[in-house]
Amino acid sequence: MPDPTTKSKPPSADDALAALKFYVDLANSEKQAIWARHATMVVGNSLLINAVRSDPFSWTNVSLCVAGLVLCILWGIMTWVGWTWFYKAMADAKKLPIDPLLNPFSSFPNLGDRRRDKIFMCTMAVIVIFGLVYLVALFAPPGEIAQPDVTMERGLHLGSCYGVIEQS
């Protein structure tokens, strides 16, 4: 058993570079996981919103809207935690005793400041927008959400989200 009173020697330059490689790999791995989760949730929410539009103002619609809101909350939590791990890997790498020219993270002055990270803010905005779509679908009174309506009675009658065109 090693003696706890003996001082260990500082890490060598090779050890520091190996640690830097570990942190770079860790940050890249988390970045890939963040975008894989994001893409999956965008597709899942898009399908769910399409299902909500197929049968508006029914109990199925209410259930799907609530499920969509829960999904958005979970998505927000997963995104927040994923970016926390991503920032932590970069911040820990930035602290390594390595020449700043060799450390790609040394040039980031506000590493981990979410409000200054435009990509993080846009990612969270997408989540909020999906949540708002579910809230509008859930709480809008019947008739307030325009549904596509295409009929061929007495000429042309095309209903859309932007208005109605009629020709008699």
DOTILUM-882469 format. One record per residue (C-alpha): x, y, z; residue in three letters. Coordinates in steps of 0.5 Angstrom, whole numbers, plus 500, padded with zeros to 3 digits. Example, Ala and Ser with C-alpha at 12.3 -4.5 7.8 and 13.67 -1.06 7.14 Angstrom:
<nodes>
[node [525, 491, 516], ALA];
[node [527, 498, 514], SER];
</nodes>
This chain:
<nodes>
[node [500, 500, 500], MET];
[node [503, 507, 498], PRO];
[node [505, 512, 504], ASP];
[node [500, 517, 504], PRO];
[node [505, 522, 506], THR];
[node [509, 522, 500], THR];
[node [508, 527, 495], LYS];
[node [506, 525, 488], SER];
[node [510, 528, 482], LYS];
[node [506, 533, 478], PRO];
[node [503, 530, 472], PRO];
[node [508, 530, 466], SER];
[node [506, 533, 459], ALA];
[node [504, 526, 456], ASP];
[node [499, 525, 462], ASP];
[node [496, 532, 461], ALA];
[node [496, 531, 453], LEU];
[node [492, 524, 455], ALA];
[node [488, 527, 459], ALA];
[node [486, 533, 454], LEU];
[node [485, 527, 449], LYS];
[node [480, 524, 454], PHE];
[node [476, 531, 455], TYR];
[node [476, 532, 448], VAL];
[node [473, 525, 446], ASP];
[node [468, 526, 452], LEU];
[node [466, 533, 450], ALA];
[node [465, 530, 443], ASN];
[node [461, 524, 445], SER];
[node [456, 528, 449], GLU];
[node [455, 533, 443], LYS];
[node [453, 527, 439], GLN];
[node [448, 525, 444], ALA];
[node [445, 532, 445], ILE];
[node [444, 532, 437], TRP];
[node [442, 525, 437], ALA];
[node [437, 526, 442], ARG];
[node [435, 533, 439], HIS];
[node [433, 530, 432], ALA];
[node [429, 524, 435], THR];
[node [425, 529, 440], MET];
[node [424, 534, 434], VAL];
[node [421, 528, 429], VAL];
[node [417, 525, 435], GLY];
[node [414, 531, 437], ASN];
[node [412, 533, 429], SER];
[node [409, 526, 429], LEU];
[node [405, 527, 435], LEU];
[node [403, 534, 433], ILE];
[node [401, 531, 426], ASN];
[node [396, 526, 430], ALA];
[node [393, 532, 435], VAL];
[node [391, 535, 428], ARG];
[node [388, 529, 425], SER];
[node [382, 529, 431], ASP];
[node [382, 536, 434], PRO];
[node [378, 537, 440], PHE];
[node [377, 530, 442], SER];
[node [379, 526, 449], TRP];
[node [385, 523, 444], THR];
[node [387, 530, 442], ASN];
[node [387, 532, 450], VAL];
[node [391, 526, 452], SER];
[node [396, 527, 446], LEU];
[node [397, 534, 448], CYS];
[node [398, 533, 455], VAL];
[node [403, 527, 453], ALA];
[node [407, 532, 448], GLY];
[node [407, 537, 454], LEU];
[node [410, 532, 458], VAL];
[node [415, 530, 453], LEU];
[node [417, 537, 452], CYS];
[node [419, 538, 459], ILE];
[node [423, 531, 459], LEU];
[node [426, 534, 453], TRP];
[node [428, 540, 456], GLY];
[node [431, 537, 462], ILE];
[node [435, 532, 458], MET];
[node [438, 538, 454], THR];
[node [440, 542, 460], TRP];
[node [443, 536, 463], VAL];
[node [447, 534, 457], GLY];
[node [449, 541, 456], TRP];
[node [452, 541, 463], THR];
[node [456, 535, 462], TRP];
[node [458, 538, 455], PHE];
[node [460, 544, 458], TYR];
[node [464, 541, 464], LYS];
[node [468, 536, 460], ALA];
[node [470, 543, 456], MET];
[node [471, 547, 463], ALA];
[node [475, 541, 466], ASP];
[node [480, 541, 460], ALA];
[node [481, 548, 460], LYS];
[node [484, 547, 467], LYS];
[node [489, 542, 465], LEU];
[node [496, 545, 465], PRO];
[node [497, 545, 458], ILE];
[node [500, 550, 453], ASP];
[node [494, 554, 451], PRO];
[node [496, 553, 444], LEU];
[node [495, 546, 444], LEU];
[node [489, 546, 448], ASN];
[node [483, 548, 444], PRO];
[node [478, 550, 450], PHE];
[node [483, 555, 452], SER];
[node [480, 561, 447], SER];
[node [473, 560, 450], PHE];
[node [472, 566, 455], PRO];
[node [465, 565, 457], ASN];
[node [465, 557, 457], LEU];
[node [459, 554, 460], GLY];
[node [455, 561, 460], ASP];
[node [448, 558, 457], ARG];
[node [445, 565, 456], ARG];
[node [451, 567, 451], ARG];
[node [451, 560, 448], ASP];
[node [447, 562, 442], LYS];
[node [446, 555, 439], ILE];
[node [444, 553, 446], PHE];
[node [439, 558, 447], MET];
[node [436, 556, 440], CYS];
[node [435, 549, 442], THR];
[node [431, 551, 448], MET];
[node [427, 556, 444], ALA];
[node [425, 550, 439], VAL];
[node [423, 546, 445], ILE];
[node [419, 552, 448], VAL];
[node [416, 553, 441], ILE];
[node [413, 545, 441], PHE];
[node [411, 546, 448], GLY];
[node [407, 552, 446], LEU];
[node [404, 549, 440], VAL];
[node [401, 543, 445], TYR];
[node [398, 549, 449], LEU];
[node [395, 552, 444], VAL];
[node [392, 546, 441], ALA];
[node [390, 544, 448], LEU];
[node [387, 551, 450], PHE];
[node [384, 554, 444], ALA];
[node [377, 554, 443], PRO];
[node [373, 550, 438], PRO];
[node [374, 553, 431], GLY];
[node [380, 558, 433], GLU];
[node [385, 553, 430], ILE];
[node [384, 553, 423], ALA];
[node [384, 546, 420], GLN];
[node [385, 545, 412], PRO];
[node [378, 544, 409], ASP];
[node [378, 543, 401], VAL];
[node [371, 541, 398], THR];
[node [368, 542, 391], MET];
[node [361, 545, 392], GLU];
[node [358, 550, 388], ARG];
[node [365, 552, 385], GLY];
[node [371, 553, 389], LEU];
[node [372, 553, 396], HIS];
[node [379, 552, 399], LEU];
[node [380, 553, 407], GLY];
[node [387, 554, 409], SER];
[node [390, 557, 415], CYS];
[node [391, 563, 412], TYR];
[node [383, 564, 410], GLY];
[node [378, 562, 406], VAL];
[node [377, 563, 398], ILE];
[node [370, 562, 395], GLU];
[node [368, 562, 388], GLN];
[node [361, 561, 386], SER];
</nodes>
